[in-house]
């Protein structure tokens, strides 16, 4: 079953290009690598095709994904996180850093930086476009929740209001169900009330080693569920 038409995907691709061009021209100096296309360009070019039966999975995300270490040693999981990115930037690099790598599944982790600059509607459109592109290319999708924040070390909630995080997570969870994606709830495991548990974060925003140890089995479970779906 196709989740979207060729015409829809063509429109999505055109929209992504338009986003890149318009955003890049807004940058000083003109057309820069706003989307971070060079960040993993060399690694992608050197990556071999998946072996038969290999469960290659791409983790697409921001600093929450990029700073994840150690990153699932002994697996065919690829880290394609770029610190400080928004879902808009991830959409632009989705073909290069996800589709072209031919994974069986993608874990999309975004939103924590979006809420500082975009509305929920704008963020949602970027999520929908990425999911449609993945589905059209036969890639299973896991949508991760936005992780919590706290003012444990520095003031994080001024730029990233906790109510906005909760609201966006509600949208992501609902859209995951509507689109046939798997919802990966990091938030519930990392939060105490509305706050990031202090013992699980380095700065009130990014998980520490203990935080990533909590997240890892949740990600593995969500990936297994996505790969097991017909």
Protein Blocks (a to p, Z undefined) as FASTA:
>chain_A
ZZbdfklmmmmmmmmmmmmmmmmmmpghijadfnopmmmmmmmmmpccddehiacddddd
dfklmmpccehehiacdcfbdehiafklmmmmmmmmmmmnopabdcddehjlmmmmpcfk
lmmmmmmmmmmmmmmnopacdddddddddfklbcfklmmcfklmmmmmmmmmmmmmmnop
acddfklmmpghjbccfklcfnopaccfklmmmmmmmmmmmmmmmmmpZZ
